Amino acid sequence: MPKIKDIVGHQLQLEELEKDIATQNVSHAYLLAGPRHIGKMTIAHWFASKLLLDGLTSDEKKATSKNIEKLTHPDLLVIDKLWAEGKCEDLDVISKSSNVSQAHRKKKGKTAKTDTISIDDIRSLQDRLHDTCLGKWRCCIIRSVERMKAEAANSFLKILEEPPPKLVFVLTTQSLSSLLPTVVSRTRILRCHSVPQKDLYPLVEGLDSADSSFILHLAQGAPGVIDRFRNHPEELVAEKQLQSTARQFWDTTSLQKRLYILQALKNKDKESDALLFHLALALREQPISVRSKYADSFFELLRNKKTNAQAQLLSQNFVLALGS
């Protein structure tokens, strides 16, 4: 886990969490709900740190803080990244963000290639839940609980119904509607919203004006997106190329060129999602007459893309609808 950064925005949520600790009114489970990359996990780690440091002396806090940052504190359990293409195929890499045992994910010497939270992940977590508490609280952070399969979600629900004493769950989700209502009902929901652009300006200091404007445009109120592009400039170059391609799509009237650009939609992957995102941003830049003409067809494409419909057929129908 990286050092806990200064949190950008979300002041009301932070004040509520601090008040809960100060008044000893800490819930057994919190659910931070909101879009991707707006800082939900940063808030979760911040709150967990506050809980684990509560009541300690200054000297104790220094030692404990180091253990929290390294994910070696026995009262902190975290399920974060479980697998990502090219990044989390090694359990040593996974352990830098998730400290609950992942040994069960090994299959014939290779890490199970899925970021889904399975029943085995919940069982591995459950093995640790009743460990002795060293301080006033224990804390379990789980990122994107919508990743749980049905069997895992039902097993986790039983834990929420009868949680171990002094244990606080801090969960995050991008999609409240995809969670079991019974899971949601047993948590205290804190809704996290996109951060106002004025609060993001300090994050782009030092960049040239063109890059800072472009990154703020991409971020759409998400500090994590800005952090990503500052640390990975090669990804920023790729996004600029996508932006140019998306603008060409709306500017051209050639059916062949539009179909060529939409070839990236043939797979349901990050490349496909990125193209759709830039097409949406580029459409916003068009004159209102163009937006009103194309918006319905584009939204229809987005809806159909979530189904199992054949991608090439969707692209053809979309392009034909634009030209009609």
C-alpha positions as CSV (number, residue, x, y, z in Angstrom):
1,M,0.0,0.0,0.0
2,P,1.4,3.4,-0.9
3,K,1.6,6.1,1.8
4,I,-1.8,7.6,2.5
5,K,-2.1,10.7,0.4
6,D,-3.8,13.9,1.1
7,I,-7.4,13.2,0.1
8,V,-8.8,15.5,-2.6
9,G,-12.4,16.5,-1.9
10,H,-15.0,14.4,0.1
11,Q,-14.8,16.6,3.1
12,L,-18.3,15.8,4.3
13,Q,-17.6,12.1,4.2
14,L,-14.3,12.5,6.1
15,E,-16.0,14.6,8.8
16,E,-18.7,12.0,9.2
17,L,-16.1,9.2,9.7
18,E,-14.1,11.3,12.1
19,K,-17.2,12.1,14.1
20,D,-18.1,8.4,14.4
21,I,-14.7,7.7,15.9
22,A,-14.8,10.7,18.3
23,T,-18.3,9.7,19.5
24,Q,-17.5,6.0,19.6
25,N,-20.4,5.4,17.2
26,V,-18.5,3.4,14.7
27,S,-20.6,1.1,12.5
28,H,-19.6,-2.5,11.9
29,A,-19.7,-1.9,8.1
30,Y,-19.3,1.1,5.8
31,L,-20.0,1.1,2.0
32,L,-18.3,3.8,0.0
33,A,-20.2,4.1,-3.3
34,G,-19.3,6.1,-6.3
35,P,-17.5,6.2,-9.7
36,R,-14.1,4.8,-10.4
37,H,-10.9,6.6,-9.4
38,I,-12.5,9.3,-7.3
39,G,-10.7,8.2,-4.1
40,K,-12.8,5.6,-2.4
41,M,-9.9,3.3,-1.6
42,T,-7.8,6.2,-0.4
43,I,-10.7,7.1,2.0
44,A,-11.0,3.5,3.1
45,H,-7.3,3.3,4.0
46,W,-7.4,6.7,5.7
47,F,-10.3,5.6,7.9
48,A,-8.7,2.2,8.7
49,S,-5.6,4.1,9.8
50,K,-7.6,6.4,12.0
51,L,-9.3,3.4,13.6
52,L,-6.1,1.4,14.2
53,L,-4.3,4.5,15.6
54,D,-7.2,5.4,17.9
55,G,-6.1,5.6,21.6
56,L,-2.4,5.0,20.9
57,T,0.5,7.1,22.2
58,S,2.7,9.2,19.9
59,D,5.4,6.6,19.9
60,E,3.0,3.8,19.3
61,K,1.4,5.7,16.4
62,K,4.7,6.0,14.6
63,A,5.5,2.2,14.6
64,T,1.9,1.3,13.9
65,S,1.6,3.7,10.9
66,K,4.6,2.0,9.2
67,N,3.0,-1.4,9.6
68,I,-0.3,0.0,8.2
69,E,1.4,1.4,5.2
70,K,3.3,-1.9,4.5
71,L,0.0,-3.9,5.1
72,T,1.8,-5.9,7.8
73,H,-0.4,-4.8,10.7
74,P,-2.3,-7.9,12.0
75,D,-5.5,-5.9,12.6
76,L,-5.7,-4.7,9.0
77,L,-7.1,-7.1,6.3
78,V,-7.3,-5.9,2.7
79,I,-8.7,-7.5,-0.4
80,D,-7.7,-5.2,-3.3
81,K,-6.1,-6.3,-6.6
82,L,-6.3,-10.0,-7.2
83,W,-5.2,-10.2,-10.8
84,A,-4.6,-7.8,-13.7
85,E,-3.1,-8.6,-17.1
86,G,0.6,-8.2,-17.1
87,K,0.7,-6.8,-13.5
88,C,-0.7,-9.2,-11.0
89,E,0.3,-12.6,-12.2
90,D,2.7,-13.0,-9.3
91,L,1.4,-13.4,-5.8
92,D,4.3,-11.3,-4.5
93,V,2.9,-8.4,-6.7
94,I,-0.6,-9.0,-5.5
95,S,0.5,-8.9,-1.8
96,K,1.5,-5.3,-2.2
97,S,-2.2,-4.3,-2.2
98,S,-3.9,-7.4,-0.8
99,N,-2.7,-9.0,2.4
100,V,-5.3,-11.8,2.7
101,S,-3.8,-15.1,1.6
102,Q,-4.1,-15.8,-2.1
103,A,-2.5,-19.3,-2.0
104,H,-5.8,-20.9,-3.1
105,R,-5.5,-18.9,-6.4
106,K,-2.6,-20.9,-7.6
107,K,-3.5,-23.4,-10.3
108,K,-0.8,-25.6,-11.7
109,G,1.8,-23.1,-10.8
110,K,0.1,-20.1,-12.2
111,T,-2.1,-17.5,-10.6
112,A,-5.8,-17.9,-11.3
113,K,-6.5,-15.2,-14.0
114,T,-9.5,-13.5,-12.6
115,D,-10.1,-10.4,-10.5
116,T,-13.4,-11.9,-9.3
117,I,-13.8,-12.4,-5.5
118,S,-14.7,-16.1,-5.1
119,I,-16.0,-18.2,-2.3
120,D,-12.4,-19.3,-1.7
121,D,-11.3,-15.7,-1.2
122,I,-14.1,-15.2,1.4
123,R,-13.0,-18.4,3.2
124,S,-9.4,-17.2,3.2
125,L,-10.6,-13.9,4.7
126,Q,-12.8,-15.7,7.2
127,D,-9.8,-17.7,8.5
128,R,-8.4,-14.3,9.7
129,L,-11.5,-12.6,11.0
130,H,-11.3,-14.1,14.5
131,D,-7.6,-13.3,15.2
132,T,-6.9,-11.6,18.5
133,C,-7.4,-7.8,18.3
134,L,-4.3,-5.9,19.4
135,G,-5.9,-2.5,19.7
136,K,-9.4,-1.0,20.0
137,W,-10.4,-2.0,16.5
138,R,-9.7,-4.4,13.6
139,C,-10.5,-3.3,10.1
140,C,-11.2,-5.2,6.8
141,I,-11.1,-3.3,3.5
142,I,-12.6,-4.9,0.4
143,R,-12.4,-3.0,-2.9
144,S,-15.2,-3.3,-5.5
145,V,-17.5,-5.7,-3.6
146,E,-19.5,-6.1,-6.8
147,R,-16.7,-8.5,-7.9
148,M,-18.1,-11.1,-5.6
149,K,-19.8,-14.1,-7.2
150,A,-23.2,-15.1,-5.9
151,E,-21.8,-17.8,-3.7
152,A,-19.2,-15.5,-2.3
153,A,-21.7,-12.7,-1.7
154,N,-24.0,-15.0,0.2
155,S,-21.1,-16.3,2.4
156,F,-20.0,-12.7,3.0
157,L,-23.6,-11.8,4.0
158,K,-23.5,-14.3,6.8
159,I,-20.3,-12.6,8.2
160,L,-22.1,-9.2,8.0
161,E,-25.1,-10.6,9.9
162,E,-22.9,-11.8,12.8
163,P,-19.6,-9.8,12.6
164,P,-16.8,-10.5,15.0
165,P,-16.5,-8.0,17.8
166,K,-14.4,-4.8,17.2
167,L,-14.2,-5.6,13.5
168,V,-15.1,-2.8,11.0
169,F,-15.6,-3.5,7.4
170,V,-14.9,-0.7,4.9
171,L,-16.2,-1.7,1.4
172,T,-16.2,0.1,-1.9
173,T,-18.4,-0.2,-4.9
174,Q,-18.9,1.4,-8.3
175,S,-22.4,-0.1,-8.6
176,L,-24.8,-0.2,-5.7
177,S,-27.5,-1.7,-7.9
178,S,-25.4,-4.8,-8.6
179,L,-25.1,-5.7,-4.9
180,L,-27.4,-8.0,-2.9
181,P,-29.9,-5.7,-1.2
182,T,-29.4,-7.7,2.0
183,V,-25.7,-6.8,1.9
184,V,-26.4,-3.1,1.2
185,S,-28.9,-3.0,4.0
186,R,-26.3,-4.2,6.6
187,T,-23.9,-1.4,5.8
188,R,-23.8,2.4,6.3
189,I,-23.6,3.9,2.9
190,L,-21.4,6.9,2.2
191,R,-21.9,8.2,-1.3
192,C,-18.8,9.7,-2.9
193,H,-19.2,12.0,-5.8
194,S,-16.9,13.4,-8.5
195,V,-14.6,16.1,-7.2
196,P,-15.2,19.7,-8.4
197,Q,-12.6,20.7,-11.0
198,K,-11.3,23.6,-8.9
199,D,-10.2,21.2,-6.3
200,L,-8.2,19.2,-8.9
201,Y,-6.1,22.1,-10.2
202,P,-3.3,21.5,-7.7
203,L,-2.9,18.0,-9.1
204,V,-1.9,19.2,-12.5
205,E,0.6,21.9,-11.4
206,G,3.8,21.8,-13.3
207,L,2.2,20.4,-16.5
208,D,1.9,22.5,-19.6
209,S,-1.5,24.1,-20.1
210,A,-2.4,21.8,-23.0
211,D,-1.7,18.6,-21.0
212,S,-3.3,19.9,-17.9
213,S,-6.5,20.8,-19.7
214,F,-6.6,17.5,-21.5
215,I,-6.1,15.5,-18.3
216,L,-8.7,17.5,-16.4
217,H,-11.1,16.8,-19.3
218,L,-10.4,13.1,-19.2
219,A,-10.6,12.9,-15.4
220,Q,-14.2,14.0,-15.2
221,G,-13.7,14.8,-11.5
222,A,-11.6,11.7,-10.6
223,P,-8.3,12.4,-8.9
224,G,-7.1,8.9,-9.6
225,V,-7.2,9.4,-13.3
226,I,-4.9,12.5,-12.9
227,D,-2.5,10.6,-10.8
228,R,-2.4,7.8,-13.3
229,F,-1.5,10.0,-16.2
230,R,1.1,12.0,-14.2
231,N,2.9,8.7,-13.4
232,H,2.4,7.1,-16.8
233,P,3.0,9.7,-19.5
234,E,3.0,6.9,-22.2
235,E,-0.6,6.3,-21.3
236,L,-1.4,10.0,-21.8
237,V,0.1,9.8,-25.3
238,A,-2.2,6.8,-26.1
239,E,-5.2,8.7,-24.8
240,K,-4.4,11.7,-27.0
241,Q,-4.3,9.3,-30.0
242,L,-7.7,7.9,-29.0
243,Q,-9.1,11.4,-28.7
244,S,-7.9,12.3,-32.2
245,T,-9.5,9.1,-33.6
246,A,-12.8,9.8,-31.8
247,R,-12.9,13.3,-33.3
248,Q,-12.3,11.9,-36.8
249,F,-15.2,9.5,-36.3
250,W,-17.7,12.3,-35.8
251,D,-16.1,14.6,-38.4
252,T,-16.0,12.2,-41.3
253,T,-19.1,11.1,-43.3
254,S,-17.3,8.1,-44.8
255,L,-19.1,4.9,-43.8
256,Q,-16.0,2.9,-44.4
257,K,-13.8,5.1,-42.2
258,R,-16.3,5.0,-39.4
259,L,-16.5,1.2,-39.6
260,Y,-12.7,1.0,-39.5
261,I,-12.5,3.1,-36.4
262,L,-15.2,0.9,-34.7
263,Q,-13.2,-2.3,-35.2
264,A,-11.9,-1.8,-31.6
265,L,-15.5,-2.6,-30.4
266,K,-15.2,-6.2,-31.5
267,N,-14.0,-7.2,-28.0
268,K,-15.5,-6.3,-24.6
269,D,-12.2,-5.1,-23.1
270,K,-10.5,-1.9,-21.9
271,E,-9.6,-0.8,-25.5
272,S,-13.3,-1.0,-26.4
273,D,-14.4,0.9,-23.3
274,A,-11.8,3.6,-23.9
275,L,-12.9,4.2,-27.5
276,L,-16.6,4.5,-26.4
277,F,-15.5,6.9,-23.6
278,H,-13.6,9.1,-26.1
279,L,-16.5,9.0,-28.6
280,A,-18.8,10.3,-25.9
281,L,-16.4,13.1,-25.0
282,A,-15.9,14.0,-28.7
283,L,-19.6,14.0,-29.3
284,R,-20.0,16.6,-26.5
285,E,-17.6,18.9,-28.4
286,Q,-19.8,18.9,-31.5
287,P,-22.3,21.6,-32.2
288,I,-25.7,21.1,-30.5
289,S,-27.3,20.3,-33.9
290,V,-24.9,17.4,-34.4
291,R,-25.2,16.2,-30.8
292,S,-29.0,16.1,-31.0
293,K,-28.8,14.3,-34.4
294,Y,-26.4,11.6,-33.2
295,A,-27.1,11.2,-29.5
296,D,-30.0,8.7,-29.6
297,S,-28.1,6.4,-32.0
298,F,-25.0,6.5,-29.8
299,F,-26.9,5.8,-26.6
300,E,-28.5,2.9,-28.4
301,L,-25.1,1.5,-29.2
302,L,-24.0,1.8,-25.6
303,R,-27.1,-0.1,-24.4
304,N,-26.7,-2.8,-27.0
305,K,-23.0,-3.2,-26.3
306,K,-23.9,-4.5,-22.8
307,T,-25.7,-7.4,-24.4
308,N,-24.3,-10.4,-26.2
309,A,-25.1,-9.0,-29.6
310,Q,-22.6,-9.4,-32.3
311,A,-20.2,-6.5,-32.2
312,Q,-19.7,-6.1,-36.0
313,L,-23.5,-6.1,-36.5
314,L,-23.9,-3.4,-33.8
315,S,-21.2,-1.3,-35.4
316,Q,-22.8,-1.6,-38.9
317,N,-26.3,-0.7,-37.6
318,F,-24.9,2.3,-35.7
319,V,-23.0,3.7,-38.6
320,L,-26.0,3.2,-40.9
321,A,-28.2,5.0,-38.4
322,L,-25.8,7.9,-38.3
323,G,-25.9,8.2,-42.1
324,S,-29.6,8.0,-42.4
